């Protein structure tokens, strides 16, 4: 299945949004990937009870439910004999459309003119509020970024020299610093590496 340009993923727990990521999403043979999935995985892996969190996806975050309903109605007026799955395929990958229609209990060959209001609202709900199952992550070997490390309170921010251990400088993912996907973690590694190396050289 191809990459979706922009989706909105929300990780929730006990009626509270723990993390939200609006970015691209990719289906793989292992599950969800891409920036949106990777960004919310930080909150999932760091949660004390990950089995209690839920992942909700809005496949079309740039339009609301009312706009989608109006769009379906417009498509019906323009050609009611077309199939629902074909029309939805204008906005979403076909295999995703098949899965959404299956969840909504609507057959893909249903014609727009036969598409009841209740069915339309149910399909729109699945397009905007799909709950995806979470079965865990692929683990440390496949991780893009590591979280945790030496507390920033234990290093001099101007030199990255340890405040606790003499002649020790720290940089990169050794430090307790991580950010969203998009080059920020590379930049943090490069910048802290340069600062620590320059400071160590100056001190020698």
N, C-alpha and C positions, 0 to 999 in steps of 0.2 A: 504494500500500500504506500502511496507517495507521501511526502512530507506535507503537513498542513502548515500554511504560512503563518497563521496566528491563531492560537487558541488561548483560552483562559482556564488555567488549572487552579483549583482551590483545595487545599488540604485542611480538613476540619476535624475538630475533636470536641465533644460535649457542646455542640451548638456554637462553637467559636472557631473563626478562621485562624488557623495557625500560620499559614503561608499562602500567598497567591502569586502566581507567575503568569504573565501574559507574553507569550513568545511562540516560536515554532515548535511543532510536535511531530515526532516520527514514530511510526509503528515498525517494530523489528520482530524477528522470530523469537526474541526473548521477552518482548513486552514494549512498553513505552520508552522512548528516548527523545533526544533533542533538548534544547535549552529549557523549555518549560518543565519537562519531567525532571531534568537534572537539578534545576533550582529548587523544586519542592522536595526533592529527595533529602535535602539537608535537614529540613524540619522533621521529616519522617524518621530518618536514622537517628536523630538526636532526641526523639520523643521517648519518655520512660515506658510508655505502654503503646507501642506502635500498632498493635492489633486492634486498638480502639479508634484509630483515626480513619477517616474516609476521604476519598479523592473524587472530586466532582469536576466535570469538564464541560465547558461551554465551547462548542465547536465553531460557533459563529458569533464571536463577542462584539463585532462591529454593528450588529443589528439586534434590536430587542424583539420580544415575542410578538408584540403588536405589529411591528414592521414585517415580520415573517408571515404572519397571518394575512396581512394585506397583499404580500407578494404572492402567496399561494392563490388568493382570490383573483389577482390580476392574471396569473398564469392560466387559471381556469377559464377566465373570460376570453383569453386569447386562443385557447385550444383545449377544450375540455376532454377531448378524446385521448390526449397524451397520458402516459402512465406516470404515476406519482414518483416512482423510482427514477425515471428518466429526467424529470424536472428537478428533483433534488440533486441529481448528478451534475447539474449546472453549478452547484455551490460546494459540493462535498465529494470526496472520492467515492466511487461506486461501491466498493466493498464496505466502506463505513456506512453508506446509505442502506445497504442490505442488512447490516447488523442493527441499525437504528429502527428500521421498519419491523424487523423480527421482534425486537424488544417491545415495540409499540403494538405488536400483533396486527399489522397491516400488511397485506400481500403487495409485493412490488409491482404486480401487473394491474393493480387497481387504477382505474381511470380517474382523472381529476374530477370529472363530472359526477363520479360516484363517491368521491371523498367527502364523508360527512364532517360537520363542524367538530364533533367530539373527537373523531379520528385525527383531524388536522391539528387540534390543540394538543392531543396526546403525542403526536409525532414532533411537534414543535417543542414540547417539554423535553423529549429525549434529545433533541438537537441542542438545547440550551442547558440541560441539567443532567447529563449522563453521569452516573456514578460508576467509576471504574474500580474493579477489585485490585487490591494490593496484596501481592504474595511475597513481598520482600525485595531486596536489591541483588545485584549480581556480585556484591561484595568488594572488598578492598582491591583485589587484583585488577578489577575493571574500573576502579574509581577515577574520576577526573581530578578531584581535589580532595585533600585530607583536611579534616577539622580537628581542632584541639592543638595542644602543644604548650610551649613555655608561655606563661602569662606575660602580657606586655608590661605589666606592672613591675616585672622583674628585670627589665632591660632599660638602659638609658636610650630614650627615643632619638637623641641627637647623634648617637654613635652605634647603637644596638649592642653595646657592651653589657654583659651580665652584671647585675648589681649584687649578685650572690657569690659568683665564682670568679676569681681574678683571672685576667687574660683570656676570657672567653667571650667571643662575639657570636651572635645568633642571627640567622637569616632564613628567608623562605618559609617553607611549611613546617620548619622546626618551631616557628612561632605560632601562637594561637591567633591566627588570622586567616580568614577565608571570605570569599565574596561570590557573587553570582557569576554564571557562565558569561563569557564575552570578552576575555582577555584581561580581566581585572586581576586574576590570580597570577597570571604570567607577569604582569606589570609589578605586582607586589613582590614576587620572587626576584625579578631583575633589580628593582629599586633597592630592596633590603640587602641583596647580595652586594650591590655596588657600594652602598653605605657602610656595611660591615667590613668589606674588604678595604675600603679607603681608610676607615677609622683604625683598623688593625695595622695597616701599613704605616700610618702616621704615628702610631704609638710605639712602633718597634725601633 
